[in-house]
Amino acid sequence: MGLYICNVPANSALKTLHDALKRETFDGAYYVHGEDDFQKDDAVKQLVDAGIEPAMRDFNMEVLRAQEADAKSLDAALSALPMLADRRIVVIRDVSLLKKDARKVLDRYLEKPSPDILVILVEAPGGKTDKDLAKNATPLEFDNLSADRIPRWISHYASTHFHAKVAPAAADLLQIAVGTDLHQLVSELDKLASFANGREITEEDVAAVVGVRRGETMADFLDQVAQRNVSKALELLPVILGQPKVSAVQLIMALTVQTIALAWGKARLKEGLSQSRLQGEYFGFLKQAGGAYTGRPWGSAASMWALAADRWSNSSLDHALDALLEADRMLKETRISSEEQIMATLVLSMCVEEERVAA
């Protein structure tokens, strides 16, 4: 079963893929593209697994790199007949990098694809969508999973690939520790499943294996800044920066999103929205923001932002954004201050500078 078919909301690409796998019938060509290379690779794997039995792949599957394929070799791959199987599969990776003559061969083929060949066109990492390929082949576009989908993805992936159950608190802590990088999440889940050895993966397991404990996460640091608790934020700062997958740049990204969210929430409260409804409104805000980096699950972010919005004035929020811009500049340019020094100055500026100036 695929990675995202069950228990995870499907986008149009996932639905198209799921329907094809369920019917066991395929279109002549698929164009696999989008931001998330993990999901793209998995879609290719699922199509290949469903399209040809493993024993037949040596005879009926060909994988080409676009940069290395010329018109003659591509034409030969697309013209060959299946051997002792229902179909052949031709995978063309980095497809938009095909040379001009080879691209003409592909475009001509896509006008009338063979019913005996399944062609999988895979866009290069970071490559832009090729509109012609998206039109002439069935498009499967995979964007990065938003933070609100990650906990369910963790549970589903652990269940289907490692036969392991993950406690909700453990999935939440794992997401806080690793973020939304699916490759990293899979690596940690692999280790956690081995560590748990058949039992449910708990929050304590995540702390032991990943090295991140509740109360010492990026989310905890962000909460303290949101509440303007400067002493606690400064206490947590070296702990957070000492964690293997956390950098000052990530903290600034998450703090910037949080500060903008607090300003948005304050404006909504001024318009008359009740604080009890603000948390729910933040989910709509995050969906509109697309891939904004929150540094934690949406639920915990929305809860804290709704609670803390009234703690900030318009001027303090403006000052905080200026301080974030300056800290970002210093991280890129300075050779004197350490990341911890720059971040400590930022925390002080965001949390106490307004009061100091007023005094």
VOPAGU-2260 file (C-alpha; in pm, 1 decimal, decimal comma):
REM VOPAGU-2260
SITE   aa  ch    i         X         Y         Z
SITE  MET   A    0       0,0       0,0       0,0
SITE  GLY   A    1     122,2     352,3     -75,7
SITE  LEU   A    2     258,1     598,7     171,4
SITE  TYR   A    3     -26,6     847,4     173,9
SITE  ILE   A    4    -332,0     658,3      63,2
SITE  CYS   A    5    -485,5     588,4     402,8
SITE  ASN   A    6    -553,3     831,6     688,1
SITE  VAL   A    7    -381,7    1124,3     513,3
SITE  PRO   A    8    -588,9    1376,7     316,2
SITE  ALA   A    9    -528,3    1317,6     -52,4
SITE  ASN   A   10    -451,4    1584,4    -306,0
SITE  SER   A   11    -542,7    1535,3    -671,4
SITE  ALA   A   12    -215,2    1355,8    -750,1
SITE  LEU   A   13    -263,9    1108,6    -467,0
SITE  LYS   A   14    -622,2    1043,2    -573,5
SITE  THR   A   15    -515,3     985,0    -935,1
SITE  LEU   A   16    -239,9     750,4    -821,9
SITE  HIS   A   17    -465,1     567,4    -577,3
SITE  ASP   A   18    -735,5     515,8    -839,5
SITE  ALA   A   19    -484,9     375,6   -1090,1
SITE  LEU   A   20    -336,0     136,3    -835,1
SITE  LYS   A   21    -678,8      25,1    -718,2
SITE  ARG   A   22    -800,3     -41,8   -1073,9
SITE  GLU   A   23    -462,6    -186,8   -1177,9
SITE  THR   A   24    -498,8       1,7   -1505,0
SITE  PHE   A   25    -265,3     282,8   -1603,9
SITE  ASP   A   26    -250,7     573,5   -1844,1
SITE  GLY   A   27      15,2     565,8   -2113,8
SITE  ALA   A   28     240,1     823,8   -1948,3
SITE  TYR   A   29     265,8    1000,5   -1610,9
SITE  TYR   A   30     451,0    1324,5   -1544,6
SITE  VAL   A   31     572,3    1319,7   -1183,2
SITE  HIS   A   32     672,1    1664,8   -1061,3
SITE  GLY   A   33     649,8    1906,7    -768,6
SITE  GLU   A   34     849,2    2023,3    -468,0
SITE  ASP   A   35     859,6    1704,1    -261,1
SITE  ASP   A   36    1117,9    1462,9    -399,6
SITE  PHE   A   37    1032,2    1198,5    -139,8
SITE  GLN   A   38     672,2    1172,3    -255,5
SITE  LYS   A   39     780,6    1182,7    -619,6
SITE  ASP   A   40    1019,3     891,3    -569,2
SITE  ASP   A   41     753,2     698,5    -382,5
SITE  ALA   A   42     498,0     753,5    -660,3
SITE  VAL   A   43     746,9     611,7    -911,9
SITE  LYS   A   44     810,3     312,8    -685,5
SITE  GLN   A   45     438,9     243,8    -647,4
SITE  LEU   A   46     379,1     261,3   -1022,1
SITE  VAL   A   47     671,5      28,9   -1090,4
SITE  ASP   A   48     569,4    -217,6    -818,4
SITE  ALA   A   49     214,8    -232,2    -954,2
SITE  GLY   A   50     315,4    -229,9   -1319,8
SITE  ILE   A   51     566,3    -515,3   -1339,7
SITE  GLU   A   52     644,5    -814,1   -1122,8
SITE  PRO   A   53    1000,4    -801,6    -980,9
SITE  ALA   A   54    1108,5   -1113,4   -1173,1
SITE  MET   A   55    1020,8    -947,3   -1505,1
SITE  ARG   A   56    1193,4    -611,7   -1451,4
SITE  ASP   A   57    1530,0    -709,0   -1592,7
SITE  PHE   A   58    1361,2    -769,7   -1928,3
SITE  ASN   A   59    1084,4    -509,8   -1922,9
SITE  MET   A   60    1205,8    -201,4   -1741,4
SITE  GLU   A   61    1443,7      70,2   -1853,0
SITE  VAL   A   62    1555,3     374,4   -1653,4
SITE  LEU   A   63    1706,3     662,0   -1851,1
SITE  ARG   A   64    1872,7     984,5   -1735,5
SITE  ALA   A   65    1761,0    1267,1   -1960,4
SITE  GLN   A   66    2110,1    1416,3   -1978,7
SITE  GLU   A   67    2248,6    1086,3   -2111,2
SITE  ALA   A   68    1966,9     990,5   -2349,0
SITE  ASP   A   69    1994,0    1072,6   -2716,2
SITE  ALA   A   70    1717,1    1049,8   -2974,2
SITE  LYS   A   71    1821,2     702,3   -3090,7
SITE  SER   A   72    1838,1     540,0   -2746,3
SITE  LEU   A   73    1510,8     699,4   -2637,8
SITE  ASP   A   74    1332,8     588,4   -2955,0
SITE  ALA   A   75    1460,4     234,1   -2901,5
SITE  ALA   A   76    1336,0     231,3   -2539,3
SITE  LEU   A   77     992,0     355,9   -2641,4
SITE  SER   A   78     962,1     113,7   -2934,4
SITE  ALA   A   79    1065,3    -213,4   -2767,1
SITE  LEU   A   80     795,0    -473,7   -2699,3
SITE  PRO   A   81     731,2    -644,9   -2364,8
SITE  MET   A   82     895,6    -985,4   -2309,2
SITE  LEU   A   83     675,6   -1243,5   -2134,4
SITE  ALA   A   84     482,1    -965,7   -1959,3
SITE  ASP   A   85     179,9    -743,0   -2014,4
SITE  ARG   A   86     383,0    -422,6   -2035,5
SITE  ARG   A   87     718,2    -251,2   -2034,4
SITE  ILE   A   88     804,5      41,9   -1810,5
SITE  VAL   A   89    1028,1     327,0   -1922,3
SITE  VAL   A   90    1133,8     576,2   -1654,4
SITE  ILE   A   91    1293,4     901,8   -1772,9
SITE  ARG   A   92    1448,5    1097,7   -1485,8
SITE  ASP   A   93    1517,6    1473,4   -1500,0
SITE  VAL   A   94    1294,8    1471,5   -1806,0
SITE  SER   A   95    1297,9    1845,8   -1877,4
SITE  LEU   A   96    1674,9    1818,7   -1937,6
SITE  LEU   A   97    1630,5    1608,1   -2251,1
SITE  LYS   A   98    1827,6    1732,0   -2548,3
SITE  LYS   A   99    1630,2    1887,4   -2832,8
SITE  ASP   A  100    1629,7    1583,0   -3064,4
SITE  ALA   A  101    1541,2    1343,1   -2783,0
SITE  ARG   A  102    1262,4    1573,0   -2669,9
SITE  LYS   A  103    1114,3    1564,2   -3020,1
SITE  VAL   A  104    1108,5    1183,3   -2999,0
SITE  LEU   A  105     927,9    1198,7   -2665,3
SITE  ASP   A  106     676,0    1460,4   -2778,7
SITE  ARG   A  107     597,5    1256,1   -3089,0
SITE  TYR   A  108     553,0     942,2   -2878,3
SITE  LEU   A  109     317,8    1116,2   -2633,7
SITE  GLU   A  110      84,5    1204,2   -2920,9
SITE  LYS   A  111       7,1     832,1   -2954,9
SITE  PRO   A  112     152,5     628,6   -2666,7
SITE  SER   A  113     176,3     250,4   -2691,7
SITE  PRO   A  114     -77,9      50,2   -2483,3
SITE  ASP   A  115     205,2    -192,2   -2395,8
SITE  ILE   A  116     434,3      65,8   -2235,8
SITE  LEU   A  117     400,4     263,9   -1913,8
SITE  VAL   A  118     615,4     577,6   -1938,6
SITE  ILE   A  119     704,0     759,4   -1616,5
SITE  LEU   A  120     850,5    1106,7   -1665,6
SITE  VAL   A  121    1017,3    1239,5   -1350,4
SITE  GLU   A  122    1103,1    1606,4   -1310,0
SITE  ALA   A  123    1445,0    1698,2   -1173,3
SITE  PRO   A  124    1472,9    1806,0    -807,4
SITE  GLY   A  125    1390,3    2174,0    -793,7
SITE  GLY   A  126    1285,1    2171,9   -1158,3
SITE  LYS   A  127    1002,5    2389,5   -1281,8
SITE  THR   A  128     684,1    2232,3   -1411,7
SITE  ASP   A  129     696,2    2161,5   -1784,2
SITE  LYS   A  130     353,1    2275,0   -1902,5
SITE  ASP   A  131     365,5    2071,2   -2222,0
SITE  LEU   A  132     445,5    1750,1   -2037,0
SITE  ALA   A  133     175,8    1824,2   -1778,9
SITE  LYS   A  134     -68,5    1859,6   -2070,1
SITE  ASN   A  135      39,9    1559,2   -2276,9
SITE  ALA   A  136      91,3    1311,4   -1989,6
SITE  THR   A  137    -112,8    1250,0   -1674,6
SITE  PRO   A  138      32,2    1496,2   -1420,5
SITE  LEU   A  139     114,1    1384,2   -1065,6
SITE  GLU   A  140     222,4    1692,5    -872,9
SITE  PHE   A  141     355,9    1648,9    -519,1
SITE  ASP   A  142     401,4    1957,5    -305,5
SITE  ASN   A  143     556,6    1946,0      39,4
SITE  LEU   A  144     323,2    1819,8     309,5
SITE  SER   A  145     193,6    2097,7     533,9
SITE  ALA   A  146     265,9    2073,5     904,7
SITE  ASP   A  147     -92,8    1977,2     991,7
SITE  ARG   A  148     -65,8    1658,1     783,0
SITE  ILE   A  149     263,7    1533,7     927,8
SITE  PRO   A  150     135,6    1362,7    1249,2
SITE  ARG   A  151    -104,4    1145,1    1049,2
SITE  TRP   A  152     165,0    1075,9     791,7
SITE  ILE   A  153     401,2     962,2    1068,9
SITE  SER   A  154     142,8     721,4    1209,6
SITE  HIS   A  155      52,4     582,5     868,0
SITE  TYR   A  156     409,3     539,8     750,2
SITE  ALA   A  157     516,2     370,2    1074,1
SITE  SER   A  158     222,6     132,3    1050,5
SITE  THR   A  159     256,7      35,5     683,6
SITE  HIS   A  160     635,8      22,2     657,0
SITE  PHE   A  161     760,4     -70,8    1003,4
SITE  HIS   A  162     447,4    -236,8    1147,6
SITE  ALA   A  163     479,1      -2,2    1442,1
SITE  LYS   A  164     226,9     207,8    1630,0
SITE  VAL   A  165     322,9     561,8    1728,8
SITE  ALA   A  166     160,3     731,3    2028,8
SITE  PRO   A  167      13,2    1073,2    1938,2
SITE  ALA   A  168     245,5    1249,6    2182,9
SITE  ALA   A  169     542,8    1072,3    2026,6
SITE  ALA   A  170     439,4    1176,4    1674,1
SITE  ASP   A  171     396,9    1533,4    1794,0
SITE  LEU   A  172     742,9    1542,4    1955,7
SITE  LEU   A  173     903,0    1376,9    1654,0
SITE  GLN   A  174     754,9    1641,8    1425,2
SITE  ILE   A  175     878,5    1919,0    1651,9
SITE  ALA   A  176    1225,7    1764,5    1654,3
SITE  VAL   A  177    1257,3    1686,6    1283,0
SITE  GLY   A  178    1007,2    1913,6    1108,8
SITE  THR   A  179     846,6    1823,6     775,5
SITE  ASP   A  180    1144,5    1666,1     597,5
SITE  LEU   A  181    1007,9    1322,5     504,5
SITE  HIS   A  182    1350,7    1170,4     440,8
SITE  GLN   A  183    1463,4    1263,2     792,0
SITE  LEU   A  184    1135,1    1148,6     943,7
SITE  VAL   A  185    1170,3     807,6     778,0
SITE  SER   A  186    1526,9     776,1     905,8
SITE  GLU   A  187    1418,5     851,8    1262,6
SITE  LEU   A  188    1114,7     623,7    1238,1
SITE  ASP   A  189    1338,8     339,8    1125,7
SITE  LYS   A  190    1555,4     383,7    1434,9
SITE  LEU   A  191    1254,7     426,3    1662,9
SITE  ALA   A  192    1085,8     109,9    1533,6
SITE  SER   A  193    1402,4     -90,3    1600,1
SITE  PHE   A  194    1436,7      65,2    1944,6
SITE  ALA   A  195    1074,8      -6,1    2041,7
SITE  ASN   A  196    1103,9    -362,6    1904,4
SITE  GLY   A  197     735,3    -425,7    1846,7
SITE  ARG   A  198     577,4    -215,1    2118,1
SITE  GLU   A  199     415,2     125,6    2072,9
SITE  ILE   A  200     664,2     406,9    2013,0
SITE  THR   A  201     633,4     651,5    2303,1
SITE  GLU   A  202     739,7    1006,1    2371,2
SITE  GLU   A  203    1016,1     866,3    2594,6
SITE  ASP   A  204    1147,1     664,9    2298,3
SITE  VAL   A  205    1167,3     979,9    2085,2
SITE  ALA   A  206    1356,3    1156,7    2362,3
SITE  ALA   A  207    1602,0     867,2    2391,8
SITE  VAL   A  208    1659,2     809,0    2018,0
SITE  VAL   A  209    1624,9    1155,4    1866,9
SITE  GLY   A  210    1766,6    1342,1    2165,2
SITE  VAL   A  211    1487,3    1597,2    2205,5
SITE  ARG   A  212    1282,6    1621,1    2523,6
SITE  ARG   A  213     951,5    1785,9    2595,6
SITE  GLY   A  214    1016,8    2128,9    2741,4
SITE  GLU   A  215    1341,0    2160,6    2544,2
SITE  THR   A  216    1208,3    2185,4    2188,8
SITE  MET   A  217    1191,1    2463,2    1931,9
SITE  ALA   A  218     819,7    2489,3    2008,9
SITE  ASP   A  219     897,0    2557,3    2375,7
SITE  PHE   A  220    1144,2    2828,4    2278,2
SITE  LEU   A  221     891,7    2988,6    2041,3
SITE  ASP   A  222     627,5    2978,8    2314,9
SITE  GLN   A  223     854,0    3166,7    2556,2
SITE  VAL   A  224     925,3    3437,2    2298,3
SITE  ALA   A  225     554,8    3464,8    2215,3
SITE  GLN   A  226     484,2    3519,3    2586,7
SITE  ARG   A  227     778,9    3761,4    2608,4
SITE  ASN   A  228     939,2    3550,2    2880,7
SITE  VAL   A  229    1293,7    3663,0    2809,5
SITE  SER   A  230    1468,9    3474,6    3090,1
SITE  LYS   A  231    1320,6    3137,2    2995,6
SITE  ALA   A  232    1376,9    3197,9    2624,1
SITE  LEU   A  233    1743,7    3278,7    2686,6
SITE  GLU   A  234    1777,4    2971,6    2908,5
SITE  LEU   A  235    1642,0    2747,7    2631,6
SITE  LEU   A  236    1838,9    2909,2    2348,6
SITE  PRO   A  237    2173,2    2721,2    2386,0
SITE  VAL   A  238    1985,7    2393,6    2439,1
SITE  ILE   A  239    1787,1    2440,1    2118,4
SITE  LEU   A  240    2086,2    2550,1    1911,7
SITE  GLY   A  241    2279,0    2248,9    2039,8
SITE  GLN   A  242    2029,8    2006,2    1889,2
SITE  PRO   A  243    2151,3    1836,9    1569,3
SITE  LYS   A  244    1881,4    1954,1    1329,8
SITE  VAL   A  245    1831,5    2312,1    1454,1
SITE  SER   A  246    2006,1    2624,6    1324,9
SITE  ALA   A  247    1976,6    2994,9    1395,3
SITE  VAL   A  248    1838,7    3044,6    1044,2
SITE  GLN   A  249    1553,1    2803,2    1120,5
SITE  LEU   A  250    1477,6    2985,0    1445,7
SITE  ILE   A  251    1459,9    3318,3    1264,6
SITE  MET   A  252    1229,3    3171,7    1001,1
SITE  ALA   A  253     994,0    3033,9    1267,0
SITE  LEU   A  254    1009,3    3353,9    1474,6
SITE  THR   A  255     928,6    3562,3    1166,1
SITE  VAL   A  256     622,2    3352,6    1085,6
SITE  GLN   A  257     516,6    3369,9    1450,8
SITE  THR   A  258     557,5    3749,1    1466,5
SITE  ILE   A  259     355,3    3800,0    1147,6
SITE  ALA   A  260      90,3    3563,3    1284,7
SITE  LEU   A  261      73,9    3756,0    1612,5
SITE  ALA   A  262      28,3    4082,2    1419,8
SITE  TRP   A  263    -245,5    3922,9    1207,9
SITE  GLY   A  264    -418,4    3787,3    1519,0
SITE  LYS   A  265    -399,6    4122,3    1696,6
SITE  ALA   A  266    -561,2    4287,3    1395,9
SITE  ARG   A  267    -840,4    4026,5    1393,1
SITE  LEU   A  268    -906,1    4083,4    1765,0
SITE  LYS   A  269    -925,0    4458,4    1703,1
SITE  GLU   A  270   -1184,1    4388,9    1432,0
SITE  GLY   A  271   -1400,0    4223,6    1698,0
SITE  LEU   A  272   -1310,7    3854,3    1665,9
SITE  SER   A  273   -1332,1    3680,1    2002,9
SITE  GLN   A  274   -1015,7    3524,9    2143,6
SITE  SER   A  275   -1197,0    3190,4    2169,3
SITE  ARG   A  276   -1240,3    3187,8    1789,0
SITE  LEU   A  277    -893,4    3315,1    1706,8
SITE  GLN   A  278    -725,4    2976,6    1741,0
SITE  GLY   A  279    -953,8    2826,6    1476,2
SITE  GLU   A  280    -899,3    3127,3    1249,4
SITE  TYR   A  281    -525,2    3065,6    1261,9
SITE  PHE   A  282    -567,5    2738,3    1072,0
SITE  GLY   A  283    -715,3    2931,2     781,5
SITE  PHE   A  284    -428,4    3179,6     807,5
SITE  LEU   A  285    -173,1    2896,5     787,3
SITE  LYS   A  286    -345,0    2733,8     489,8
SITE  GLN   A  287    -331,8    3064,5     302,7
SITE  ALA   A  288      34,2    3102,1     400,1
SITE  GLY   A  289     115,2    2776,7     220,7
SITE  GLY   A  290     455,7    2640,2     319,9
SITE  ALA   A  291     528,5    2892,9     595,3
SITE  TYR   A  292     778,2    2743,9     840,9
SITE  THR   A  293     616,5    2730,5    1185,9
SITE  GLY   A  294     879,8    2512,7    1350,5
SITE  ARG   A  295     610,6    2291,7    1505,8
SITE  PRO   A  296     266,5    2139,8    1446,5
SITE  TRP   A  297      -4,2    2384,1    1351,6
SITE  GLY   A  298    -216,9    2300,3    1654,8
SITE  SER   A  299      40,9    2403,2    1912,7
SITE  ALA   A  300     132,7    2712,1    1712,0
SITE  ALA   A  301    -227,9    2828,5    1676,6
SITE  SER   A  302    -299,4    2767,5    2044,9
SITE  MET   A  303      -4,4    2977,3    2162,7
SITE  TRP   A  304     -55,3    3255,1    1908,5
SITE  ALA   A  305    -417,5    3296,9    2015,2
SITE  LEU   A  306    -309,6    3313,1    2378,0
SITE  ALA   A  307     -22,6    3556,9    2323,6
SITE  ALA   A  308    -155,5    3801,3    2062,2
SITE  ASP   A  309    -271,4    4049,0    2326,8
SITE  ARG   A  310      73,8    4055,9    2487,7
SITE  TRP   A  311     213,2    4254,3    2194,1
SITE  SER   A  312     149,4    4612,2    2083,1
SITE  ASN   A  313     165,2    4720,4    1721,6
SITE  SER   A  314     490,0    4903,5    1786,4
SITE  SER   A  315     648,5    4602,9    1960,1
SITE  LEU   A  316     556,0    4381,8    1664,9
SITE  ASP   A  317     705,0    4632,5    1419,9
SITE  HIS   A  318    1019,3    4647,0    1633,1
SITE  ALA   A  319    1034,8    4266,0    1646,6
SITE  LEU   A  320    1022,3    4239,7    1267,6
SITE  ASP   A  321    1299,9    4498,4    1235,5
SITE  ALA   A  322    1507,3    4300,3    1486,8
SITE  LEU   A  323    1449,9    3978,5    1293,2
SITE  LEU   A  324    1564,7    4142,0     970,7
SITE  GLU   A  325    1878,9    4271,5    1141,7
SITE  ALA   A  326    1954,8    3930,7    1296,3
SITE  ASP   A  327    1914,0    3764,6     956,7
SITE  ARG   A  328    2155,8    4017,5     805,1
SITE  MET   A  329    2410,9    3958,9    1082,7
SITE  LEU   A  330    2395,6    3581,8    1040,3
SITE  LYS   A  331    2481,7    3621,7     673,6
SITE  GLU   A  332    2748,8    3887,5     713,1
SITE  THR   A  333    2917,8    3881,7    1052,7
SITE  ARG   A  334    3242,6    3701,1    1127,5
SITE  ILE   A  335    3264,0    3816,8    1488,2
SITE  SER   A  336    2947,6    3716,6    1673,6
SITE  SER   A  337    2842,7    3354,5    1718,9
SITE  GLU   A  338    2495,2    3231,4    1626,1
SITE  GLU   A  339    2407,4    3210,7    1994,8
SITE  GLN   A  340    2517,1    3570,1    2055,7
SITE  ILE   A  341    2314,7    3698,0    1761,6
SITE  MET   A  342    2007,0    3503,6    1871,8
SITE  ALA   A  343    2040,7    3615,4    2233,2
SITE  THR   A  344    2054,2    3978,3    2118,4
SITE  LEU   A  345    1747,0    3913,1    1904,4
SITE  VAL   A  346    1550,1    3763,3    2194,5
SITE  LEU   A  347    1636,7    4059,9    2418,3
SITE  SER   A  348    1541,1    4305,2    2145,4
SITE  MET   A  349    1209,8    4135,4    2070,0
SITE  CYS   A  350    1101,6    4079,0    2428,0
SITE  VAL   A  351    1225,1    4379,9    2631,3
SITE  GLU   A  352    1347,9    4655,5    2398,8
SITE  GLU   A  353    1015,3    4836,9    2377,9
SITE  GLU   A  354     988,4    4867,0    2755,9
SITE  ARG   A  355    1351,6    4979,0    2781,6
SITE  VAL   A  356    1297,5    5254,7    2523,0
SITE  ALA   A  357     979,4    5369,6    2697,4
SITE  ALA   A  358    1166,2    5395,2    3025,9
